[in-house]
Every structure is written in structure tokens, then in C-alpha cells.
């Protein structure tokens, strides 16, 4: 069984066993939400994604239908 490793300060009541979202940082300005979804769909079906654009760097969240796919995406990023 693959488990994501939470980092940082988690809010009270946070249950990592139900987490289906992955944070993606330092996203290039030319990356679009459809491209982000296409890339991360390689680890499982993506429910959707959200990009947050900032002046110097952008970040986003990829939301999966199941937590196993989210955990695989986290591991895939470290390969």
C-alpha cells in the first residue's frame, strides 16, 4: 500500500487517509490547467485541477478521484 507522507503543519482534524489532492509548485507560466491535468493523469484519473498564478511563480492543485492515484503522483514526482 502506498501512503503519501504529509509535511508541514497540518490543521487540526486533517485526515491524510482521505486526501486526494496533490500540491504542485513552481509551475512555468506557459503551463495550462488542461496540460497539468494531462501530465498528472498518467498516475490515475484526475477529477480536476486548479492553477494559481502569481507574479514570480505559479502553483496548483491536482484533484484525483481516489487517494491511491494521488499517492502515486507524489511518488512519481520524486523519480
N, C-alpha and C positions, 0 to 999 in steps of 0.2 A: 504494500500500500504506500502511495506517495503522499506525503504531507508537506504543505507549504510551511516555511519557517517564518513566523511573524517577527518583525523587527520594530524597534522604536517603542514609543509609549502607546499602548492600546487603551481605548476608552473602557470604562467600567461596563461590564456586561457583554463585551465583544466576544463572540464565539467563532474562533478560526475554523471550526469544523463545518461551518455553513458559508464560508467565504467563497464567492465565485468570481470575484473581480481581481484584476491584476493592474498595478500601477506601472506605467511606462514613462520614464523620464528622458530628458534631453532629446526630444523629438525634433528632427530637422523641419524647418519652416515649409518645405515643399511636400511633406507627408500629409495626406488627406485621411479622413475617417475611413472611407472605403479601402484605401491601401492598408491602413493599420489593421482593419478587420481581415483583409485578405491574408496578410502575413501571419497573423496570430491564429487564423483558422486552421493552420497546419497541426495544431495540438488538440483541436476539438471544435465543435460547433459554437460559434460566437453569437450571443444574443444581441450584442450591440457594442458600440464604443463611443467614447466622448473625448475630444481633443480640447485642451485649454491652451489658448495661445497667449504667450507673454512676449514682451519686447525682446528679451535676450534669449530665452529658451522656452520651449513648449513642453507640455506633458499631457498624459491622457490616462484613461482607464479602459480596459477591455473587460467586458462583462460576458461570462460564459454561461451556458445553460446548466453546467454541472461543475462541481468543485474539483473533480479529478482533472478535467481539462485545464482549469486554472493552475493547478499544481504542476502539471506538465509544462505549461507555458513558462512558469517561473524557473523550472529546471532547464528548459530549452535555452533560456536567456543566458545561462551560465556556461553553456557548452562552447 
